[in-house]
Amino acid sequence: MLHKLQKGFQKALTLNKAPKLILKSITNNNIDKEELVSIYKENVFRNLTLVLKEKYSSVCNLVGEQHFRVLCEEYIKENLPTEPSLIYYGKSFINFLRNISASLNLKHLPDIALFDWLWHECRHASEDIPLLPAVLKYSDNVEAINLQLRSSIRLFTTTLPANLVWSLSQETQKGEVVAEKLDVITEKINIMLLRVNFKVEMYFLNDVEYYFLNLFDKKLSLDLVLIALLEKFSITEAEITEILSKFLCLGVFKAG
């Protein structure tokens, strides 16, 4: 019976009229049953919209509060939560926006949404302990060290203007200002997000650094990473060591 009621309430969120099973289960006679269901629907949509707004604040700033609520309502109807925790609810909102971004004449909207989501993931990633730079100094066989990226690391390549991405990270830009900068033609930029002392930090990376971290993201060992970098780029082992030292100092790695 409980499962049927849950399915009934789920239908009530997407239908204009509440299912009979739900109406029969309501015993409060002081308020019209349809009105009670309507109140329930409004509460669900309002609360889930607030959840999405917290995760996609830049998107909300860009399209405006009212339009954002409309987008959320359409998304929520087809994507109700399936887990008790809402921490990771809304990841598919990116694809939802990607499918409609052309009609909104905002081609960069999916990238902004992805940036918002990765920022959210980085902030809520599990905590771990960074590997100290001394691992290089006192190791007899650096290539054999099993390095892994920390849980909060998020890597992202975009054609968004660098100054726009920076402003998004600082959460200081208004929607209309962001919209003015979206048409700026820019080369791609590589971004790393890392949580440091409970605060998300953003770093711009060159192509070598970005490729370097992506190889670790694919769970390759350090010796294979070295080989791949030497094959792809005109770079020396000394320069790779400098890159490794830089990321160790930033606290990018944890011990595997």
N, C-alpha and C positions, 0 to 999 in steps of 0.2 A: 504493500500500500504506500509506504514511504517513497519508494522509487517512482510510483505513478504520480504522486503529488509533486515530486521534484521535476518530473517531465512536464507536468501540467503548468507549473510555475515558469518553466523554461519557455513553453509555448506562449504563456501569457505576456512574456516580454516582447514577443515579435508579432503578436496578433492585436488587432484593434479591439477585439472582444475577448473577455476571459473565458477559458474552457469551463464547461459545466461542472467538471470534477472539482475545480478550484472553488467555484461559487458554492457548491454544496458543502465543502469543507469549512467554510467560514461561518462561525456561530455568533459573531457579534452582530446584533440587530440594530444597534444605535446608529450605524453608518451604512449607507448603501454599499452593497457588496462590490459592485463594479467600481465604485469610488475608492474602496479599500485597495482593490487590485491596482487601480490607477496610481494611488499613492505609493504602493510597493514598487511599481515600474519606475516611477520618477526617482525614487530613492536609489534604486539599483543603477539607473543610467547616470544620475548625478555623481554617485560615489565612484563608479568606474571611470567616468570622465575626469574626475579629480586625480585618480590614479594615473591615467594616461597623461594628464597635463603635467604632473610631477616628473614624469619620465621624458616627456617631449615638450619641454618648456620653450625651446627655440622654435619648434614648429608652430606652437601656439602664438608666439610673438609675431611670426612671419605672416600667418594667415588671418590673425585676429581672433579674439575670444569667441565671438559669435559663430564664425565659420568653423572654428576648431570644435565647438560643441556639436555642430551638425555632422562633421566628419566622424567624430567619436560615436555618435548615435548610430550611424550607418555601420561602422566597424563593430560595435558592441553587439548589434543584432545578429551578426554572423559569427561572432567570436566571443561567446560567453566564457567566463573562467571555468576551467576544469580541475583546478587545484585549490585547496583551502588558502594557501598563501598567494598573495598577489604580487610578490616581489618581482617575478619574471613574467607577469601577465602583460601582454601588449607587444611582444617581440614581432609578431606578424603584422603589426601596424605599419612597419616599414614597407612591406610588399603591398599592402593595401594602398598606401600613398603612392607607391611606384606605379600602380595601375591607373591612378587618376591624375597624376601630376601633369600630364600633357593637357588635360582638359582645364586644369587650373592655371595653365601657362606659367608654371613654376618648375622648370626642369631640374633644379637643384634640390627640390624638396626632399626626395628620398635620401640624398647624401646628408642633408641636415638631420633628418630623422635617424639615420644610422649613427651619426656623430652623437646625438642625444642618447641613443640606446647604449652605445659603447661606454659613454661616460657613466651611465647608470650601472652597467655591469661592473665597471672598474671600481666604482664606489662601494658596491655590495659584494665584491669578491671575497673569498675566504682569506683569512690572514695567514701569512707565513713569514719566515725569517730570511732576510737577504743574506746572500753569501758574501763574506768579507773580501776585499781586494787582496788581502794577504795570501789568499789561496794560490795566486800566481807566484808570489815571491818565494813561498816555502814548498812548492810542489816540484818533485823531481820529474814528473811526467804530466805536463799540463794537458796534452792532447787526450789523456786517458780520463780526465775529470768529466764526470757526467753532469753537465750543466742543464738546468731546466729554467724556463721563464717563470717568473712568479705569477701567482694566480690572477693578480689584478692587471697584468699587462694586456693592453689591447692595441692592435696595429690597424692602421687605416690609411688608405690612399684615396685622394679626392682631387677634383679639379676646382673645388671651391677656392676663392681668393684667400690667401694666408691671413690677411688682416681680418677677414670675416670670421674665419675659424677661431682666431684668437679672441675676437669680441664675443663669439658664442661661448667660449670657455669661461670668459669673465662674467657672462650673464649681465652685460651692461647695455647692450644694444636694444633699441625699440624695433618693432616689426617693420615700420616704414623705412627705417635707416638700413636694415638688413636687406630689404627688397631692392633698394637702390643699388646695392653693391653686387647683387646676384648676377648681373649681366656682364660683369667684368671678366674678360677672357684671361685665363691664367693657365700656366703649366701645372701639371699634377704636383701635389705636395704629399709627403709621407709624414704620418703622425704616429707618435707613441703616447699612450695614456698609461700612467702608473700612479698608484695610490701610495703616497708617502706621508706617514704620520697622520693617517685618517683623512688626508686631503688629496684629491685627484690633481696630478700635475700633467701638463702636456709638453711634449718635446717634438720639434721638427727634425726629421732625419734626412740625410742624403740617401741616394739610391743604394750605395754600398751598405750603409748601416741598416737600412730597412730590409734589404735582402738577407743580411747577416742574421737579424732577429727572426725573420720568417723561417729560416732554416732550422733554428732552434724550436720555433713553434711547431715544426713538423717532426719534432722529436729526434733530430739528427744529433749524433755525437760530435764533439768538438773537432776531432780529426777529419770527419767527413765535411763539416762546415768549412774548415780551412781549404780542403781540396776544391770544394764547390766555388768558393770565392776566388781562388787563384785561377780557376778555369774560366770564370765569367768576367772578371775585371782585371785590368792592368794594375795590380796591387802587389805589394811585397808582404812577406810574413811579418816584418816589423810593423807595417801599417795596420795589419790585422790585429797584432798584439795591442796596439794603441787603442783600437776600437774596442777590443775586449776589456781593456783596463778602464776605459771610459764608462762602459755599461756596468762593470763591477762596482765602480765608484757611485754610480747612480742607484745601485741596489736593484738591478734588473733581474738578477739570477737568484735561484735558490739551489741548494745542494740536492742532487737526485738520489 
